[in-house]
Amino acid sequence: MQRLWLFVLILSGCGYNLRGTERPFFEANGIKKVYIRPVRNDSYQPGIEIQVFNAIRKRLGAGGYVQIVDQESEANATLAAVVRTATMAPAGVTTADQILPLQTGPQNVQIATSYNASLTLGFELVRTYPSTSLWGGSFSRSQIFQASNFFGELGTTSALINRSQFETTLGTLSDQLVLDAEESLNSYF
C-alpha cells in the first residue's frame, strides 16, 4: 500500500494527474461553466457539425469538471469548433471482374473495395470576461472502412451503403477527435 502512495506522489510531483473530476487548467482559469457554440461546418459534408456538437457536449458533460450552459451570458468560457474537412477517398481498388465475373461489358473497370474517411476539426476556448483566447488547436484523424462490395451488396444500393458507412465512421472520428482535444486541453496546464 505504501508503494501505491509513493507512486501517486511521484506522478503528482511530475505534473501528472490521475483521471478524475479535477482539471488544473479549468481551475487555474476560473472556468466552471462553458457555453458550446454551434459548430461551424466548412466542409462539404452536410450534418457533420451536428455529430461534432453532440460529441463535444457528451465528452465535456461526462467529465464532470465543468457545467455546460445553454446561454453564452451564463458561461465563464466559450468553446468554438469548426469542421475544416470531412472527406472520403478510395483506399483500395480492384477490377469489376474480380468481384463479379461479367459476361459482357468492361471487366477492367476499377471498383473501390475500401475507403479512407478523414476528419479535421479546429477548436478555440475563449474566456468570457475579459475576452481572452485561452487555448486552441487543430486535430485530424482518418480511418479506413469497407466498401459495399465487402458486404456482398452490389447494384443500386452500393452508393447508399458506402455513404452510410462513411457517416458512421465520421461519428467515430468525431468522438476520437473531441477526446484528443480534451486531452490536449487538460495537458496544456
C-alpha atoms as one frame of an Amber mdcrd trajectory, in Angstrom:
protein
   0.000   0.000   0.000   2.888   2.339   0.772   4.293   1.728  -2.719   0.997
   2.817  -4.270   1.026   6.105  -2.333   4.651   6.668  -3.272   3.756   6.087
  -6.943   0.859   8.563  -6.723   3.095  11.165  -5.079   5.756  10.744  -7.752
   3.190  11.134 -10.521   1.616  14.196  -8.952   5.055  15.721  -8.435   5.829
  15.336 -12.140   2.734  17.256 -13.193   0.598  14.220 -13.939  -2.870  13.779
 -12.509  -4.908  10.651 -12.156  -8.116  10.870 -14.174 -10.922  12.272 -12.050
 -13.045  15.371 -11.775 -10.177  17.817 -11.249  -8.725  19.703 -14.191  -5.960
  22.176 -13.262  -6.371  24.183 -16.492 -10.022  24.940 -15.813  -9.432  25.555
 -12.120  -6.474  27.892 -12.718  -8.519  29.927 -15.201 -11.650  30.015 -13.036
 -13.763  28.160 -15.578 -16.759  26.428 -14.048 -19.353  26.974 -16.796 -18.805
  26.528 -20.535 -21.022  27.513 -23.432 -20.562  25.451 -26.597 -21.204  27.454
 -29.741 -22.958  25.784 -32.664 -20.253  24.042 -34.690 -19.323  25.773 -37.948
 -19.126  23.452 -40.949 -16.561  24.476 -43.584 -16.655  21.039 -45.233 -18.909
  19.685 -47.956 -20.344  17.032 -45.623 -23.838  18.077 -44.516 -24.782  17.292
 -40.926 -21.280  16.562 -39.621 -21.483  19.703 -37.465 -24.331  18.101 -35.518
 -22.302  14.933 -34.859 -19.342  17.014 -33.664 -21.527  19.259 -31.453 -23.109
  16.200 -29.816 -19.674  14.600 -29.301 -18.422  17.775 -27.580 -21.453  18.009
 -25.273 -21.230  14.325 -24.414 -17.480  14.469 -23.683 -17.476  17.664 -21.606
 -20.664  16.673 -19.814 -19.202  13.290 -18.863 -16.069  14.885 -17.415 -17.942
  16.480 -14.524 -15.382  19.258 -14.105 -17.407  21.953 -15.888 -21.087  22.671
 -16.274 -22.386  23.125 -19.808 -24.764  26.071 -20.026 -27.287  26.998 -22.717
 -26.669  30.754 -22.688 -23.339  32.358 -23.513 -24.019  35.064 -20.912 -24.008
  32.416 -18.130 -20.595  30.991 -19.077 -17.073  31.673 -17.846 -15.748  30.492
 -21.230 -16.978  29.671 -24.718 -15.841  26.712 -26.784 -15.996  27.182 -30.555
 -15.397  24.340 -33.014 -15.164  24.195 -36.776 -15.258  21.221 -39.131 -12.439
  22.004 -41.557 -12.585  18.857 -43.690 -14.675  15.710 -43.865 -13.665  13.604
 -46.847 -13.832  10.109 -48.247 -11.453   8.672 -50.865 -10.850   5.143 -52.182
  -8.213   3.339 -50.130  -8.226   0.054 -52.037  -9.435  -0.891 -55.501  -9.983
  -3.955 -57.623 -11.408  -4.615 -61.074 -15.031  -5.436 -61.793 -14.239  -8.983
 -62.956 -12.683  -9.797 -59.558 -15.928  -9.014 -57.768 -18.495 -10.418 -60.149
 -17.476 -12.142 -63.395 -19.119 -10.233 -66.229 -20.495 -11.810 -69.373 -20.359
  -8.517 -71.266 -19.050  -5.049 -70.655 -15.716  -3.728 -69.410 -14.103  -6.102
 -66.964 -11.214  -3.803 -66.106 -13.352  -1.049 -64.513 -11.821  -0.007 -61.179
 -14.087  -0.502 -58.153 -13.275   0.632 -54.608 -13.029  -2.143 -52.023 -12.387
   0.229 -49.112 -12.443   3.940 -48.399 -10.440   6.257 -46.193 -12.528   8.725
 -44.183 -10.699  11.827 -42.906 -11.915  14.461 -40.482 -10.192  17.664 -39.348
 -11.574  19.809 -36.526 -10.437  23.128 -35.084 -11.171  24.302 -31.537 -10.811
  27.500 -29.551 -11.626  28.138 -25.891 -12.204  31.819 -25.063 -12.635  33.311
 -21.603 -15.847  35.337 -21.426 -14.509  38.301 -19.424 -12.069  39.670 -20.203
 -12.333  38.138 -23.671  -9.105  36.169 -23.983  -8.212  33.145 -26.065  -7.080
  30.500 -23.569  -6.454  27.531 -25.863  -6.848  26.436 -29.444  -5.859  23.595
 -31.672  -6.456  21.651 -34.833  -6.869  17.887 -34.798  -7.098  15.390 -37.625
  -7.747  11.665 -37.891  -8.567   9.163 -40.589  -9.980   5.662 -40.625 -10.475
   3.051 -43.332 -13.865   1.404 -43.807 -15.007  -1.388 -46.108 -16.936  -0.650
 -49.299 -20.358  -2.111 -50.043 -18.934  -4.973 -52.114 -17.243  -6.294 -48.968
 -20.738  -6.961 -47.608 -21.771  -8.759 -50.799 -24.075  -5.924 -51.796 -23.806
  -4.911 -55.415 -26.001  -2.738 -57.564 -28.135   0.305 -56.936 -27.821   0.264
 -53.134 -23.998   0.336 -53.157 -23.740   4.118 -53.014 -26.204   4.285 -50.106
 -24.313   1.632 -48.143 -20.978   3.384 -48.756 -22.473   6.708 -47.665 -23.933
   5.153 -44.516 -20.568   3.568 -43.652 -18.887   6.951 -44.221 -21.287   8.747
 -41.868 -20.862   6.040 -39.204 -17.076   6.346 -39.496 -17.298  10.141 -39.203
 -19.242   9.683 -35.964 -16.442   7.519 -34.590 -13.806  10.016 -35.748 -15.778
  12.881 -34.136 -15.723  11.127 -30.770 -11.994  10.386 -31.080 -11.083  13.942
 -32.112 -13.096  15.506 -29.296 -11.263  13.210 -26.869  -7.938  14.261 -28.464
  -8.897  17.913 -27.998  -9.943  17.371 -24.381  -6.679  15.578 -23.582  -4.690
  18.366 -25.254  -6.577  20.994 -23.300  -6.127  19.183 -19.988  -2.402  18.629
 -20.597  -1.951  22.268 -21.599  -1.571  23.368 -17.995
